[in-house]
Amino acid sequence: MFRVVRAGVDPLSTLGSQANGGRYNDRGVASVLYTSLDKATAVAEIARGLRNRGIGPSNFGPEDWWVYEIRVSLTELLDLGDAATQLSLDVTPEILVRDDTVETRRIGNYARDEGVQAILAPSAAAVGSDDLVLFLDKLPARPEVISSTAVGLSTTV
């Protein structure tokens, strides 16, 4: 899986999602790490987040953002791409990718309470792609960073 962060930021840091909340966690909830299954989706997620805050991805240089490949071991996964899972959680695929995060945060709270280690969810930034949301405090071991490279947002999105 892949994660994109600003230069100098620990790729396993969850301080941003804790301070601001995220699609699957409320503000103040610690240990939630957002990743994507492929590099292009990770870049698209960052670019989308910047645009949603009124910041153009082209405002950054080629060394300002880094993409990290991360390896993780997990056994308890909530797959939101599964129709039966969607039915049991009373959600639709459209709910999972819209800007309103009330329902997705409800799902995240439920998953954490049930001891789920990660949520596999459709990307809101890249149609047909998936993100993997990790609950680091539920994992049997800390994820491992296995590679990194600078990524220019304006040239890849």
N, C-alpha and C positions, 0 to 999 in steps of 0.2 A: 504494500500500500504506500501512498505518498502523502506528503504534507508540505505545504509552502508557507514559509514564514519570512519576516524581514531579516535582513543580514544582522547577525549578532544575537538573534533570539534563539533560545534553546528549542529545538524542534519538538521536544516532549513536554514543553511548558503548557500548562492549562490555565495560566493566569488570565489570559484574555477571555476565555469562555466563562471563567468564574466571575470576573469583574463585569462583563457585559451580558452574560447569558448567551445562549445559542439556540439553534433550531430545536435541540432536544434537551436543553437544560435551562433552568431559571437562573437569573443572576444570583450569585452567592454560592452556587453548587460547585464544589471543587472536583478536580480529577476527571474532567471530561475533555477528551482529545478528539478533535475532528480531523479525519483523514479521508482520502479518496482511493478507490481501487486502481486508478491509473493517473499518470502525471498530468495529462491534459485536463482531466476533471479537477484535479487539485488546483491547477492554475486558474481554471474557469471559476471555481468557487471564490478564490481570492479576488479576482477581477470583479465578480458580481458584488461581493461585499464592499469593495471600494466604491463602485458605482452607486450602490445604495446609500453610501454616506456622502455622495457628491464629489468623490475624488476620481479623477481619470487615471486609469492604469498607465497611460502613456506619460504621466508625470514622474515616473520612476526610471532610474537608469538600469543597465543590464546587470549590475552587481548588487542592487538593492534588495532583491528577493532571492531566496534559495529554496530549491526543492530537495526534499529528503526522502529517500526510500527507507521504509521502516518494516521490520519483521515483528510479528506478534504471535503468541500462542494463546488460543482461547478455546473454551468448550461450551460456553453458554451464549448463543447468538440468537437475537430476535431478528428474523428476516421479514422486513416490511414489504418486500416484493412478492411475498407469498399471499395469494388471494384468501386462503383460509385464515391467515393471521390478520389480514386487514378486516375481514368480517368479524372476527372475535374481538377486535379492538374498536369496531364500529367506525372505520375510516375508509376513505377512498384514495386512490392514487393521487387525485388532484389535491386533496387536503394535505398530503405529505410534501408537496412542493410549493404551496402558495406562501405568500409573504407573512400571513398571519400565523404565528407560532403557538397559539393556545393549545391546539390539539396535539401537535408534535411534542410540546413540552409535557403535556399530560402523559403521553406515551413514554417519554424519557423518564419521568418520575416513576411510573409504573415499572418499567424495566429495571431501574436501579433497586427499587423496593423488592423485586422478585429475584435479585441476585444475578441478573443478566450481565454479561461482561462486555457486550458490544451490540450495537444496532446496525444492521445492514439496511440502508435506506436509499431511495432514489435521490439523485442529485437534483437540487433546484436550479443549478447553473448549467448542467449539461444533460439534455434529454437523452434517456437511454443509458445513462451511466449511474454508478452507485458510489455512495459514500459509506465509510465505516466509522461509526462513532464509538469510541472506546471509553469505558469507565475504568480508568487506571487502577482505582482502589479495589476493583473487583477481579482484576486479572491475577493469574497465578504467578506471573513474573513481569517485570518491566519490559516494555518493547525495546527492540534493539535497532539503532540507526545503522544502516548498512552502506549507504552512499549519500553523497550530496553534490549538488552542482548549482551554480547561479542560473537563474531563469529570468529572462526579460519579459515582463508582462505585456508590453505593448506589441511585441513581435509574435507572441504565441496565442493571443486572444483576438 
